[in-house]
Amino acid sequence: MKTQIRKPVRERANYTEQYKQEALELWRASGRSAARVAAELGIRPPLLYRWANLARKPDTPQSGRKPKRSVEQLEAENQRLRHENAKLLEQREVLKKSLGILSEVPPSGMPESKS
């Protein structure tokens, strides 16, 4: 029978805003790489990048979604796109017909004009 070994459960570290700000200031002021500063602080480099990204955009929603549009706006855009689609389909049909007309072989029963 196999013995199953579990990894020890590691709690997530909670860092204060002040610690985050100081770590970012140290990274920016030192001119060293994020990996080196993170190693000195005992954290992983992606954490510094994440903190820097959040510090740049504090007002943005975390989900990354655009604000919702009203039903009226969506209906108006839908109607505009339907109109544009119908116009493009009509233009395509005209081009198909003109290509057919232009690629026809002229009838051979016509006399050639002499110049």
C-alpha positions as CSV (number, residue, x, y, z in Angstrom):
1,M,0.0,0.0,0.0
2,K,1.3,3.4,-1.0
3,T,1.7,6.1,1.6
4,Q,0.4,9.5,0.4
5,I,2.5,12.4,1.5
6,R,0.9,15.8,1.7
7,K,2.6,19.0,1.2
8,P,2.5,21.3,4.3
9,V,-0.2,23.9,3.9
10,R,1.4,27.3,3.5
11,E,-0.5,30.3,4.6
12,R,-0.7,33.3,2.3
13,A,1.4,36.2,3.4
14,N,-0.4,39.4,4.0
15,Y,1.7,42.5,3.4
16,T,0.7,46.0,4.5
17,E,0.3,48.8,2.1
18,Q,3.2,50.6,3.7
19,Y,5.5,47.5,3.2
20,K,4.4,47.4,-0.5
21,Q,5.2,51.1,-1.0
22,E,8.6,50.8,0.7
23,A,9.5,47.7,-1.4
24,L,8.5,49.6,-4.6
25,E,10.5,52.7,-3.5
26,L,13.5,50.5,-2.8
27,W,13.3,48.8,-6.1
28,R,12.9,52.1,-8.1
29,A,15.5,54.0,-6.1
30,S,18.2,51.3,-6.1
31,G,18.3,50.8,-9.9
32,R,18.7,47.0,-9.3
33,S,16.6,44.3,-10.9
34,A,13.3,43.2,-9.4
35,A,14.8,39.7,-8.9
36,R,17.6,41.0,-6.8
37,V,15.4,43.4,-4.7
38,A,12.8,40.6,-4.2
39,A,15.5,38.2,-3.1
40,E,16.8,40.7,-0.5
41,L,13.2,41.1,0.8
42,G,12.4,37.4,0.7
43,I,9.6,37.6,-1.8
44,R,9.2,36.5,-5.4
45,P,9.9,39.0,-8.2
46,P,6.3,38.7,-9.8
47,L,5.0,40.1,-6.6
48,L,6.9,43.3,-7.1
49,Y,5.7,43.6,-10.6
50,R,2.1,43.1,-9.5
51,W,2.4,45.7,-6.8
52,A,3.9,48.2,-9.3
53,N,1.1,47.5,-11.8
54,L,-1.6,48.0,-9.1
55,A,0.1,51.2,-7.9
56,R,0.0,52.6,-11.5
57,K,-3.7,52.0,-11.9
58,P,-5.5,52.3,-8.5
59,D,-8.9,53.3,-10.0
60,T,-9.3,50.6,-12.5
61,P,-11.7,47.7,-11.7
62,Q,-9.9,44.4,-11.1
63,S,-12.1,42.5,-13.6
64,G,-10.8,44.4,-16.6
65,R,-14.2,44.7,-18.1
66,K,-15.6,47.6,-19.9
67,P,-18.5,49.5,-18.4
68,K,-21.9,48.1,-19.6
69,R,-23.8,49.9,-22.3
70,S,-27.5,50.5,-22.2
71,V,-29.9,48.4,-24.2
72,E,-30.7,51.4,-26.4
73,Q,-27.1,51.8,-27.3
74,L,-26.7,48.2,-28.2
75,E,-29.9,48.2,-30.3
76,A,-28.7,51.3,-32.2
77,E,-25.3,49.7,-32.9
78,N,-27.0,46.5,-33.9
79,Q,-29.3,48.3,-36.4
80,R,-26.3,50.3,-37.8
81,L,-24.3,47.1,-38.3
82,R,-27.3,45.3,-40.0
83,H,-27.6,48.3,-42.4
84,E,-23.9,48.2,-43.1
85,N,-24.0,44.5,-43.7
86,A,-26.9,44.8,-46.2
87,K,-25.0,47.5,-48.1
88,L,-21.9,45.4,-48.3
89,L,-23.8,42.3,-49.4
90,E,-25.4,44.4,-52.2
91,Q,-22.0,45.7,-53.3
92,R,-20.6,42.2,-53.4
93,E,-23.5,41.1,-55.6
94,V,-22.9,44.0,-58.0
95,L,-19.2,43.1,-58.2
96,K,-20.1,39.4,-58.9
97,K,-22.4,40.4,-61.8
98,S,-19.9,42.9,-63.3
99,L,-17.2,40.2,-63.2
100,G,-19.5,37.8,-65.0
101,I,-20.4,40.4,-67.7
102,L,-16.8,41.5,-68.2
103,S,-15.5,37.9,-68.5
104,E,-18.0,36.9,-71.2
105,V,-16.5,36.0,-74.6
106,P,-17.9,38.3,-77.3
107,P,-20.1,36.6,-79.8
108,S,-18.2,35.5,-82.9
109,G,-20.9,36.4,-85.4
110,M,-20.0,40.1,-85.3
111,P,-17.9,41.5,-88.1
112,E,-14.6,43.0,-87.2
113,S,-14.2,46.7,-87.9
114,K,-11.4,47.7,-90.2
115,S,-9.2,50.6,-89.2
